[in-house]
Amino acid sequence: MSSIQTSSSRSLSARPAITASLEARTGLDDEVLRELVHAFYGKIRNDSVLGPIFAARIDDWPPHLERMTAFWSSVALMTGRYHGAPVPKHVGLPIDWGHFERWLTLFRETAKEICTPAGAAHVIERAERIARSLNFAVEDARGTGIPNLA
């Protein structure tokens, strides 16, 4: 077996242990993440700023919510359930840092309502990193090369 295959096999076999450790440390699991995603996107859909942006692009919510649950399972618990590319989905949207700030405000609020304190801190830290990365990608795609963080 090559070193690449051995390394790959080790990382695949380590994933359940990593996930279990994260679950134990944060109190997060797929059920909690599903509740978080559904509550969060319920707020998004009713939000005067973000709701219209999502409504213009998503007309079948159940598959989107399942995809987002898989995304957060991968991001928060390292499960590897999500297989997608978020950046292309966001590039070209009529959004700027203000939209990401609103998204983060709703996400932080919902995470604190749904998750344990350790779980909320865990997903909020990741959400903040994701928002910065996506904002940078959106701004970079517009050709400015300078993220709009103001």
Secondary structure, 3 states (H helix, E strand, C coil): CCHHHHHHHHHHHHHHHHHHHHHHHHCCCHHHHHHHHHHHHHHHHHCCCCHHHHHCCCCCHHHHHHHHHHHHHHHHHCCCCCCCCHHHHHCCCCCCHHHHHHHHHHHHHHHHHHCCHHHHHHHHHHHHHHHHHHHHHHHHHCCCCCCCCC
